[in-house]
Amino acid sequence: MVGRGRFFVRRRATSIKVVGLAGILAVGLIAGDRVTVFGASPAVSESFGAANSSAGTSLPATGAATGPADLLVTTIRTRALGSAATVTGVTDTATNTWTKATGVTAAQADEEIWYSSGANSVTGVTVSVSAAASISFTVLDVTGASAPLDQQATSFGTGTAATTGTTPPTVAASEIAIADVGWNSTATPSGQTPGYQTTTVFQSKASGAASGEQAAWTALSATGTQTYGATLSGSVAWTGAIATFQAGGSPPAAPTISSFSPSSGPVGTQVTINGTNFTGATVKFNGTAAVNPTVTATQITANVPSGATSGPISVATSGGSTDTTNCTPACNPTSFTVTTATAAPHIMFIIDENKAYNSSVGTPYVIGSSNAPYINSLAKAYRSATQWYGDEHNSPLDYYDLISGNNQSGGSKPYTARTLGDQFNAAGIPWVAYMEGMPSACYTGQPTSFYSPTHNPFAGFQNYSQWCGNVVPYPCPSQFGSGCLNTSAGATAMMATLNAANGPDFVWISPNMCDDMHTNGGPCPSNGVATGDTWLSNNLPTVMSSPWYTSGGVIIITWDESISKDTSGCPGCGATGGHVPTVVISANNKGLGQFTNPGDLFGILHGIEAAYGLPFLGHAADAPVGNIGGAF
């Protein structure tokens, strides 16, 4: 059946009269509803949306023309059978600028809210995502509000009680709250939070990845926290998001650019753009969007994205757009030149366990500890990240975060999500992961006295059997049953591989249960911090004197989580794993001092992917998680 329609709602005191029909378009389910609200401002005057019937990377929806200069808000739910398909952009028939308000990724799904303030009238909106997925979304035309965006919250879980989480208190009395709950499979929502007006349910029935969503809204008349929920007809994986927008006001001022640097570099180069009115900005390099730029009102840092070509850098917000050909004062040059990278970076990542950042956090700790003289010498000579955090207090999930951008909670092994290993193989980047104490390459058996399979996250994913030859034992001599604690022989053997022709560009190292500071006492030495420090002092000097390192190498040392009582995290990132030590070593950062930008384990994945020009997996694309690449 192919049809089209919309319904009209007129409010009178406590009665509602509905006239008309919802409709269906060939691209999927399409419905429109136009609401005339008397005596209420702000309010939703119209909503329309779509859901696809087969997985795709974009989906359009059409409706009646929205009001001029209204606030447009789009609530979006996607689901892919591999790693979650995140929203890469929202476009419309009037080429308005859209900005992401909030989002959450979990259980193969992505839930996001985007908005366009003071938008020109549109009759259609298209959502694009990063991979083929089921897509369902709702567009809400809001009158009486033109941003600014105020508060946001997200949540996810499994069951029948779906919720958006609770926002911080709103800053203004007159605002509008836009909420959305989404679900995997098929479900019918009911029992929605009183006071909220719901829109049409959009249910995608894409084969194997069905999902749906329903948006809702309420006009606020007093400040306070906001939350929304609904009861689903069956127990499923669900996500929720809510955002509030202030009433009235004028669209924000258009952005201006005053300078940018550097003016050239290969894909992955970090570029700093200075100017004004950047809040909520998106950035493009000659038309190719930068992924997850770090934005303040007066400065943007963005990595040159894969596929970018030489040309102007453009900045767009809900207040307008500009580019580097219109700098004030004039930029010289006016374009960024994308060059060919001379060589792939060499990055070594070493993961240790369960220690606090310093004594103010608690014990045992690393920075400032007399038990870790070698680590502290590296922290002083190179860059110590002073505001870095574990994602959560669960080691296996932290390790999954580091290679997939998601803790895979709610899934079952082998996980289908895409990993850093998959990305390296697809891009032709040689890599190796060394597991100290692992009995053999491709080992999937039980723990041994010194080896824990939970510290080999690669083994938890479905493609492990295809590339497990990249995951091998750290080459300790057999006579050192407890590992390479007191010898450099393992590092020497490893460097023979790394320095060889076609040696790996990326190296992961999981020391054994003693050498990673995990275990204090039998069968390990009693002082875990001292043990880990000794291991590093006997293994890193060999690496740092090698051609592999001196030709542009970077070494990252971090801890998966802090001590159990520490549940702190970086601002806005949602981390609860506590304040951890993180040290970045490279020839380029020696003597530069502390790295004070905040971040978490997802920010380490972000920095690694950015260095190799790879797309960001899962939460590595979220702005609050930081970018450890800034310390390189």
Summary of the structure (lengths in Angstrom):
residues: 632
radius of gyration: 25.7
end to end distance: 57.1
largest distance: 84.9
contacts: 2391
relative contact order: 0.11
helix: 15%
strand: 39%
